[in-house]
């Protein structure tokens, strides 16, 4: 038990150091981050403006009014940003596999997956977090949300869960490179699909697609179900205060399964003569 | 002319070898098309029209917008940026072809390759999964083609002018993204401008952007009167000419600048 705590402490130490280093890169390349600071928010503001104009012309979309959509959109962008900070490396795992870059991590006494993600923290993801928070706060005001401690807890829990689901999906897709031995960059497609299924209510899609998004590729839990629960919008799968916690459970499940898939892939990598 | 035709030919061959890029774009366009089809269907759930257009026309609009987006792929910004970063721009300028002529020919070559590789599959997927994008009135076909041509030029000159910023800013990746997202919004490629609040739509009418997507697509789905369409095409033509002149001027300035730097 004591040993486990010591190891956990070690991981925490390393994490803090790594985050410090990540912030230093901002100081190092100020012009670079300034560019993304403008371009990333614009992407989401444009996306949000699209929804605003259209939904205001029609009134609502599948029972969601414009304030509720802002709430959904904001939370979804926030978990997207968090997954960009911690898990975006999964998109590029193929390059690491082909270049043999995992050798470096294998020689060190820490989990390979941990090293892979945490020594490459992408602090630029913060540029996505800001528009997310802005739209979310705007949505809270439009929906006249009562901010209670329990509400804050629910939001935090669902954000962690949603980030883990996204991260798990990136790890899973990245780990396929161990088997295909190719560097297919899934980023663009994952992003496009994730955007279309988390920024809008998935109830607008046909039931077969909703089924897939709920049980097979659990993207529905990233934003649609927890946000429905937070706003009290009925859906046909699961309602009630417990949903944000279910998101966390789904997140833990997805990331564990992806981690196991990664580990199995890594065995293959080791056996390939490394 | 022969030199440029040769560049176009090489570019077509080059594009035909990068198969994965091609499937990637088809996949992305398919996702965009199908998800927006459901989006509009959900909005039009009660039937009727909005902005003078019914759900069927709107579905045709998004399929054709995907098709048009392939024709409007430009690589000129990226090319300028790379040649400035690597410094090859100076040697490129010494070649017996015009620098921007090369870029233009390359983009044309890319598009010709993409007509087969992307546009036909997108049309097929759209017809099978969403609906057959029939033109509202086939007699409008000539003006539709003309309008697409003009929108291609507007788009290309804007991209080239934008890419010229690389001569002073060197790294314009983030700016390219900003431009892409803004143009997507204000050109009517995702949502037509008739859903915008009136003040914004009225300002945008005088800018070149709606004439990139919205005008040709409106002609295709038969929205607007003859008079409205012809007025739109006059503005479109005017913008194409203006941007061409600005482009010529800027090109001269840039050439002079590089020549001075390169000795």
HADDOCK unambig.tbl for C-alpha pairs under 7 A between the chains (distance, minus, plus):
assign (segid A and resid 35 and name CA) (segid B and resid 174 and name CA) 5.24 0.50 0.50
assign (segid A and resid 35 and name CA) (segid B and resid 175 and name CA) 6.93 0.50 0.50
assign (segid A and resid 36 and name CA) (segid B and resid 174 and name CA) 5.60 0.50 0.50
assign (segid A and resid 39 and name CA) (segid B and resid 174 and name CA) 5.75 0.50 0.50
assign (segid A and resid 39 and name CA) (segid B and resid 175 and name CA) 6.79 0.50 0.50
assign (segid A and resid 39 and name CA) (segid B and resid 177 and name CA) 6.18 0.50 0.50
assign (segid A and resid 39 and name CA) (segid B and resid 178 and name CA) 4.89 0.50 0.50
assign (segid A and resid 42 and name CA) (segid B and resid 178 and name CA) 6.61 0.50 0.50
assign (segid A and resid 43 and name CA) (segid B and resid 181 and name CA) 5.71 0.50 0.50
assign (segid A and resid 46 and name CA) (segid B and resid 181 and name CA) 6.78 0.50 0.50
assign (segid A and resid 46 and name CA) (segid B and resid 182 and name CA) 6.89 0.50 0.50
assign (segid A and resid 46 and name CA) (segid B and resid 185 and name CA) 6.32 0.50 0.50
assign (segid A and resid 50 and name CA) (segid B and resid 191 and name CA) 6.88 0.50 0.50
assign (segid A and resid 53 and name CA) (segid B and resid 195 and name CA) 5.93 0.50 0.50
assign (segid A and resid 53 and name CA) (segid B and resid 196 and name CA) 5.42 0.50 0.50
assign (segid A and resid 53 and name CA) (segid B and resid 197 and name CA) 7.00 0.50 0.50
assign (segid A and resid 54 and name CA) (segid B and resid 195 and name CA) 5.85 0.50 0.50
assign (segid A and resid 57 and name CA) (segid B and resid 195 and name CA) 6.23 0.50 0.50
assign (segid A and resid 58 and name CA) (segid B and resid 43 and name CA) 6.57 0.50 0.50
assign (segid A and resid 61 and name CA) (segid B and resid 42 and name CA) 6.14 0.50 0.50
assign (segid A and resid 61 and name CA) (segid B and resid 43 and name CA) 5.34 0.50 0.50
assign (segid A and resid 62 and name CA) (segid B and resid 42 and name CA) 6.22 0.50 0.50
assign (segid A and resid 189 and name CA) (segid B and resid 28 and name CA) 6.25 0.50 0.50
assign (segid A and resid 192 and name CA) (segid B and resid 28 and name CA) 7.00 0.50 0.50
assign (segid A and resid 193 and name CA) (segid B and resid 31 and name CA) 6.94 0.50 0.50
assign (segid A and resid 196 and name CA) (segid B and resid 35 and name CA) 6.67 0.50 0.50
assign (segid A and resid 204 and name CA) (segid B and resid 38 and name CA) 6.35 0.50 0.50
assign (segid A and resid 204 and name CA) (segid B and resid 39 and name CA) 6.54 0.50 0.50
assign (segid A and resid 204 and name CA) (segid B and resid 42 and name CA) 5.69 0.50 0.50
assign (segid A and resid 205 and name CA) (segid B and resid 38 and name CA) 6.01 0.50 0.50
